Amino acid sequence: MFEHLKPMPADPILGLNMAFQQDSNPEKINLSIGVYQDDTGQTPIFKAVKQAEQQLIDAQKTKSYAPQAGDPAFLSGTLELLLGKELMQSRGAQIAAVATPGGCGALRMGAELLVSAKRDARVWVSSPTWANHFPLLESAGLMLVSYDYYNTETNRIDFDDMLKSLDQAVEGDVVLLHGCCHNPTGADLTQAQWDDVIDLLEAKRLTPFIDVAYQGFGSGLDEDAYGVRQAVSRLPEVLIADSCSKNFGLYRERTGAIIVVTESEAQTTAAKTHILTAARRNYSMAPYHGEGIVGLLLADAGLAADWKAELNSVRNHMNGLRNKLANELNSAQSIINFDFVSDSNGMFCFLGIPKDMVLALRQKYGIYLLDSTRINIAGLSDDNLPVIVDRVTGLLKGT
């Protein structure tokens, strides 16, 4: 049966990380893989998360199945964190959430729901967007089309072109938006721009599908939720894919949720049954462990406060590295103005250098970033940042 199978190409990001691991250069630097790292290059466990996990384990008396929709404390805590109490109360039973295996599972369950609701729905995605958006959504049967977003010549959002692109969408289309910390560019909409986008969605009766993978990594938990909250408060229908991988550090626990908002309790109830049916035929139910940790943590005022303080430290650490990189690159050369780096948000930004320089950094110096020039800000450190600045500056100057 399997003799005719051909090997599949490696995932662009995971494949590059594998190449890094196989590189024998003792001075190699990995700016490609999307995980948070501290100054030592480790991905730490939040102390509050560790405490919540231990409490969960100590209190656990069974490994029987959890509810298929997910741990109630996790679902209510996640919704409150993302939407806030007032908005949750105002939309009430028009909102439903189902736990998923990470943000990827949330995106896929959202895609399955869209196919059930409107098989020929088009999904508009930003250019560029996270590479895995395409296989996750297209393999569910959706058609994806791109809208203008980022101008690689100015290294900024081209908002006028974004609105012109989305003006071509028709009623019943879906618009995939990054809630904050746009991956891969790090270039986020301002609050005023969010308002304008939601005006367009409302006028054209388009449904937003908002991917929230980095809440708290940009400007703050509430600030990063601005676009989501405006959409839910103003629009009849919203889909949200939420991930706990980054802001809770639960990468391997695969903890996320798909959230659906409709015009009525009856519509939301029906939509939830379609999500649960899709989950049943794919993986039955999401893993419980990560849900249990987040649910317990958010329900405990002390642990939640400790976690928020740790999250603030993580964000400040990345912001400091981002600003230092931009300032030192600008001080070392005048060919490219790297202010756009310091203006970006979250874990990623584009470096905005030619592709031949990306390859040279990789081949000559063992510095790994994606061909798109996306770098993981958290891969920087006080030790490797001067090396990166020196290598990039040297290549820009041709020395």
Wavefront OBJ file of the C-alpha trace (Angstrom):
o trace
v 0.000 0.000 0.000
v 2.692 2.498 0.956
v 5.317 1.716 -1.682
v 4.186 4.570 -3.947
v 4.379 7.292 -1.327
v 6.911 10.079 -1.914
v 8.471 11.969 1.008
v 6.722 15.255 1.744
v 8.768 18.461 1.902
v 9.615 19.696 5.377
v 7.562 22.492 6.889
v 9.396 25.748 6.029
v 9.774 26.804 9.668
v 10.261 23.396 11.298
v 12.567 22.348 8.465
v 14.755 25.406 8.996
v 14.894 24.649 12.706
v 16.026 21.116 11.874
v 18.765 22.548 9.640
v 19.876 24.732 12.544
v 20.077 21.742 14.864
v 22.244 19.895 12.338
v 24.577 22.870 11.772
v 27.983 22.198 13.324
v 28.864 25.907 13.653
v 29.546 26.423 17.391
v 28.499 30.098 17.114
v 25.173 29.452 15.390
v 22.152 31.572 16.342
v 18.515 30.546 15.868
v 16.082 33.398 15.134
v 13.616 31.208 13.242
v 11.566 29.057 15.600
v 8.591 30.777 17.253
v 9.046 30.115 20.959
v 9.823 32.537 23.758
v 13.350 32.259 25.185
v 15.021 33.926 28.142
v 18.583 35.276 28.276
v 19.965 31.749 28.601
v 18.158 30.503 25.492
v 15.713 28.422 27.517
v 11.916 28.458 27.239
v 10.996 28.810 30.922
v 7.859 27.648 32.673
v 5.932 30.514 34.277
v 6.198 30.152 38.051
v 2.461 30.723 38.455
v 1.771 28.072 35.813
v 4.031 25.617 37.644
v 2.215 26.287 40.917
v -1.187 25.867 39.297
v -0.039 22.638 37.676
v 1.123 21.223 40.988
v -2.159 22.161 42.654
v -4.038 20.524 39.790
v -2.057 17.300 40.127
v -2.389 17.212 43.915
v -6.169 17.695 43.764
v -6.806 15.285 40.905
v -8.615 12.076 41.842
v -9.418 10.666 38.416
v -8.214 10.531 34.830
v -11.693 9.952 33.463
v -12.910 11.988 30.505
v -13.478 15.706 30.970
v -16.474 17.371 29.264
v -16.089 17.294 25.482
v -16.477 21.064 25.217
v -13.680 21.558 27.724
v -13.064 22.380 31.367
v -15.721 24.934 32.461
v -13.232 26.978 34.512
v -10.876 27.163 31.544
v -13.617 28.242 29.154
v -15.053 30.927 31.450
v -11.601 32.199 32.425
v -10.438 32.369 28.817
v -13.553 34.227 27.715
v -13.250 36.754 30.524
v -9.542 37.290 29.809
v -10.215 37.916 26.140
v -13.575 39.710 26.174
v -13.911 41.159 29.663
v -16.864 40.669 32.032
v -19.068 43.442 30.639
v -18.918 42.197 27.056
v -19.463 38.589 28.153
v -22.600 39.647 29.991
v -23.930 41.804 27.154
v -23.676 39.032 24.537
v -24.486 36.284 27.054
v -25.692 33.052 25.439
v -24.778 34.383 22.000
v -21.196 33.383 22.877
v -19.928 29.799 23.051
v -16.440 28.352 23.447
v -15.019 24.882 22.891
v -11.553 23.778 23.989
v -9.212 22.681 21.199
v -5.721 21.211 20.772
v -3.924 24.562 20.704
v -4.496 27.504 18.428
v -4.066 25.246 15.394
v -6.976 23.111 16.568
v -9.042 26.255 17.088
v -8.326 27.452 13.572
v -9.205 24.070 12.139
v -12.446 23.779 14.116
v -13.347 27.287 12.987
v -12.710 26.220 9.407
v -14.887 23.130 9.877
v -17.702 25.332 11.218
v -17.418 27.705 8.254
v -17.593 24.805 5.800
v -20.725 23.534 7.572
v -22.315 26.983 7.442
v -21.304 28.032 3.912
v -19.258 25.567 1.920
v -18.312 28.103 -0.756
v -17.245 30.802 1.695
v -14.089 32.676 0.773
v -11.603 33.512 3.520
v -9.498 36.638 3.032
v -6.048 36.433 4.640
v -3.401 39.111 5.002
v -0.391 39.205 2.716
v 1.757 37.985 4.329
v 0.255 35.776 7.004
v 1.361 32.871 9.173
v 2.278 30.091 6.756
v 0.202 27.440 8.546
v -3.034 29.379 8.015
v -3.202 28.044 4.470
v -2.925 24.280 5.105
v -5.119 24.453 8.221
v -7.970 26.208 6.443
v -7.611 24.996 2.859
v -7.497 21.328 3.850
v -10.903 21.802 5.485
v -12.274 22.787 2.076
v -12.152 26.599 2.259
v -10.899 28.880 -0.506
v -8.366 31.469 0.630
v -7.665 34.781 -1.098
v -5.181 37.445 -0.022
v -5.695 41.054 0.922
v -2.932 43.662 0.899
v -1.453 44.334 4.318
v 2.289 44.907 4.542
v 4.462 46.947 2.198
v 7.978 45.480 2.108
v 9.365 48.686 0.573
v 8.221 50.919 3.432
v 8.267 48.147 6.052
v 4.859 49.359 7.225
v 1.194 48.420 6.957
v -0.329 49.809 3.764
v -3.699 50.512 5.314
v -5.262 52.213 2.311
v -4.476 49.204 0.127
v -5.775 46.889 2.853
v -9.157 48.622 2.824
v -9.229 48.648 -0.999
v -8.553 44.906 -1.046
v -11.240 44.111 1.497
v -13.719 46.321 -0.338
v -13.720 43.588 -3.007
v -15.121 41.062 -0.515
v -18.814 40.251 -0.765
v -21.478 39.441 1.805
v -20.834 36.013 3.296
v -17.058 36.224 2.938
v -14.803 35.765 5.967
v -11.831 37.969 6.884
v -8.994 36.378 8.866
v -7.419 38.988 11.127
v -4.524 38.796 13.565
v -5.783 39.957 16.954
v -2.365 41.376 17.901
v 1.354 40.815 17.298
v 0.939 40.042 13.594
v 2.862 36.954 12.530
v 5.198 37.279 10.639
v 5.567 41.081 10.420
v 4.913 42.305 13.958
v 3.045 45.234 12.373
v -0.307 45.753 14.113
v -3.361 47.834 13.369
v -3.852 50.906 15.540
v -7.094 51.210 17.480
v -8.341 53.758 14.934
v -7.518 51.352 12.096
v -9.342 48.543 13.904
v -12.382 50.804 14.091
v -12.191 51.457 10.344
v -11.829 47.756 9.529
v -14.833 46.898 11.687
v -16.814 49.685 9.964
v -16.053 47.974 6.642
v -16.935 44.507 7.959
v -20.214 45.838 9.315
v -21.135 47.697 6.131
v -20.346 44.750 3.832
v -21.695 42.057 6.216
v -18.401 40.200 6.392
v -17.552 37.775 9.203
v -14.234 38.257 11.018
v -12.215 35.219 12.035
v -9.691 36.585 14.531
v -6.558 34.610 15.388
v -5.411 35.496 18.926
v -2.115 33.755 19.584
v -0.185 36.400 21.531
v -2.510 38.282 23.887
v -0.297 40.094 26.394
v 2.818 39.984 24.217
v 2.083 43.281 22.458
v 1.015 46.215 24.644
v -0.876 44.469 27.446
v -3.699 41.980 27.999
v -6.494 44.523 27.622
v -4.783 46.603 24.942
v -4.102 43.529 22.807
v -7.784 42.539 22.996
v -9.064 45.860 21.606
v -9.861 44.610 18.109
v -11.538 41.435 19.344
v -13.678 43.317 21.842
v -14.733 45.930 19.293
v -15.693 43.217 16.824
v -17.742 41.278 19.389
v -19.452 44.414 20.672
v -20.400 45.709 17.208
v -20.784 42.799 14.806
v -23.480 40.100 14.708
v -21.069 37.234 13.989
v -17.450 36.686 15.050
v -15.148 33.664 15.152
v -12.081 33.687 17.402
v -9.212 31.195 17.593
v -7.473 31.558 20.955
v -4.152 30.028 21.988
v -2.473 29.591 25.375
v 0.864 28.458 23.933
v 2.683 31.769 24.212
v 1.139 33.820 27.004
v 0.921 30.836 29.373
v 4.002 29.068 27.954
v 1.949 25.898 27.366
v 3.486 25.012 24.007
v 3.510 21.246 24.438
v 0.180 21.035 26.266
v -1.671 22.186 23.096
v -4.242 24.362 24.842
v -6.621 26.603 22.912
v -10.259 27.400 22.251
v -12.554 28.205 19.357
v -15.052 30.926 20.248
v -18.185 31.620 18.212
v -20.466 34.633 18.504
v -23.767 34.805 16.602
v -26.942 36.893 16.513
v -28.971 34.599 18.766
v -28.717 31.935 21.426
v -30.286 29.410 19.043
v -27.682 30.083 16.334
v -24.826 29.859 18.823
v -26.149 26.605 20.256
v -26.390 25.128 16.756
v -22.894 26.331 15.852
v -21.467 24.744 19.001
v -22.999 21.378 18.096
v -21.318 21.549 14.686
v -17.957 22.297 16.335
v -18.371 19.383 18.748
v -19.362 17.065 15.898
v -16.298 18.121 13.905
v -14.101 17.590 16.962
v -15.590 14.125 17.512
v -14.720 13.004 14.010
v -11.211 14.495 14.177
v -9.845 13.962 17.704
v -12.924 13.494 19.920
v -11.892 16.048 22.575
v -8.983 18.297 23.427
v -6.315 17.368 26.024
v -7.362 18.345 29.533
v -4.070 19.046 31.319
v -3.385 22.509 29.879
v -7.026 23.520 30.247
v -6.969 22.487 33.883
v -3.857 24.553 34.560
v -5.237 27.718 32.935
v -8.662 27.297 34.477
v -7.242 26.847 37.973
v -4.779 29.733 37.556
v -7.335 32.257 36.295
v -9.795 31.326 39.038
v -7.180 32.025 41.732
v -6.692 35.776 42.220
v -3.201 35.364 43.640
v -1.937 33.059 40.909
v -3.549 35.202 38.233
v -1.815 38.321 39.574
v 1.540 36.523 39.694
v 1.075 35.268 36.145
v 0.212 38.750 34.863
v 3.355 40.141 36.511
v 5.469 37.441 34.868
v 3.801 38.115 31.517
v 4.617 41.817 31.871
v 8.270 40.898 32.442
v 8.296 38.711 29.328
v 6.815 41.531 27.225
v 9.242 44.105 28.628
v 12.151 41.768 27.970
v 11.219 41.426 24.298
v 10.527 45.148 23.930
v 13.936 45.928 25.331
v 15.644 43.577 22.890
v 13.615 44.945 19.974
v 14.522 48.546 20.750
v 18.162 47.685 21.330
v 18.380 45.857 17.993
v 16.835 48.772 16.088
v 19.000 51.383 17.808
v 22.253 49.488 17.338
v 21.542 48.690 13.682
v 20.742 52.349 13.045
v 23.901 53.459 14.845
v 26.094 51.057 12.884
v 24.916 52.003 9.371
v 22.683 54.400 7.408
v 21.622 52.214 4.479
v 18.367 50.993 6.085
v 16.390 52.824 8.767
v 15.395 50.092 11.212
v 12.889 52.168 13.189
v 10.164 49.793 11.936
v 11.745 47.080 14.084
v 11.209 49.059 17.281
v 7.675 49.917 16.149
v 6.690 46.242 15.782
v 4.837 44.228 18.414
v 5.151 40.797 19.926
v 7.544 38.010 19.225
v 8.225 38.619 15.530
v 9.203 41.272 13.048
v 10.634 41.463 9.555
v 14.280 42.478 9.315
v 13.690 43.900 5.848
v 16.995 42.863 4.251
v 17.497 41.287 0.787
v 17.041 37.531 0.530
v 20.655 36.997 -0.549
v 21.694 38.483 2.780
v 19.381 36.094 4.614
v 21.108 33.181 2.870
v 24.553 34.653 3.548
v 23.772 35.043 7.253
v 22.745 31.397 7.343
v 25.550 29.935 5.237
v 28.504 32.077 6.361
v 27.663 32.778 9.978
v 25.093 30.215 11.109
v 22.473 32.911 11.815
v 19.088 31.417 10.960
v 16.035 33.506 10.037
v 13.225 32.788 7.605
v 13.569 33.655 3.920
v 10.858 36.275 4.457
v 13.340 37.964 6.889
v 11.089 37.168 9.866
v 13.057 36.966 13.084
v 12.043 35.821 16.552
v 12.821 38.775 18.811
v 12.971 36.410 21.787
v 15.879 34.610 20.090
v 18.017 37.686 20.733
v 20.149 38.061 23.837
v 22.691 40.506 25.208
v 25.375 38.044 24.082
v 24.279 37.401 20.485
v 22.766 40.774 19.614
v 26.127 42.511 18.992
v 27.151 39.611 16.747
v 23.943 39.880 14.727
v 24.320 43.658 14.372
v 27.934 43.240 13.232
v 27.069 40.531 10.648
v 24.043 42.362 9.232
v 25.924 45.666 9.070
v 28.887 44.026 7.365
v 26.697 42.461 4.690
v 24.823 45.737 4.108
v 28.108 47.559 3.636
v 29.540 44.742 1.520
v 32.462 44.206 3.858
l 1 2 3 4 5 6 7 8 9 10 11 12 13 14 15 16 17 18 19 20 21 22 23 24 25 26 27 28 29 30 31 32 33 34 35 36 37 38 39 40 41 42 43 44 45 46 47 48 49 50 51 52 53 54 55 56 57 58 59 60 61 62 63 64 65 66 67 68 69 70 71 72 73 74 75 76 77 78 79 80 81 82 83 84 85 86 87 88 89 90 91 92 93 94 95 96 97 98 99 100 101 102 103 104 105 106 107 108 109 110 111 112 113 114 115 116 117 118 119 120 121 122 123 124 125 126 127 128 129 130 131 132 133 134 135 136 137 138 139 140 141 142 143 144 145 146 147 148 149 150 151 152 153 154 155 156 157 158 159 160 161 162 163 164 165 166 167 168 169 170 171 172 173 174 175 176 177 178 179 180 181 182 183 184 185 186 187 188 189 190 191 192 193 194 195 196 197 198 199 200 201 202 203 204 205 206 207 208 209 210 211 212 213 214 215 216 217 218 219 220 221 222 223 224 225 226 227 228 229 230 231 232 233 234 235 236 237 238 239 240 241 242 243 244 245 246 247 248 249 250 251 252 253 254 255 256 257 258 259 260 261 262 263 264 265 266 267 268 269 270 271 272 273 274 275 276 277 278 279 280 281 282 283 284 285 286 287 288 289 290 291 292 293 294 295 296 297 298 299 300 301 302 303 304 305 306 307 308 309 310 311 312 313 314 315 316 317 318 319 320 321 322 323 324 325 326 327 328 329 330 331 332 333 334 335 336 337 338 339 340 341 342 343 344 345 346 347 348 349 350 351 352 353 354 355 356 357 358 359 360 361 362 363 364 365 366 367 368 369 370 371 372 373 374 375 376 377 378 379 380 381 382 383 384 385 386 387 388 389 390 391 392 393 394 395 396 397 398 399
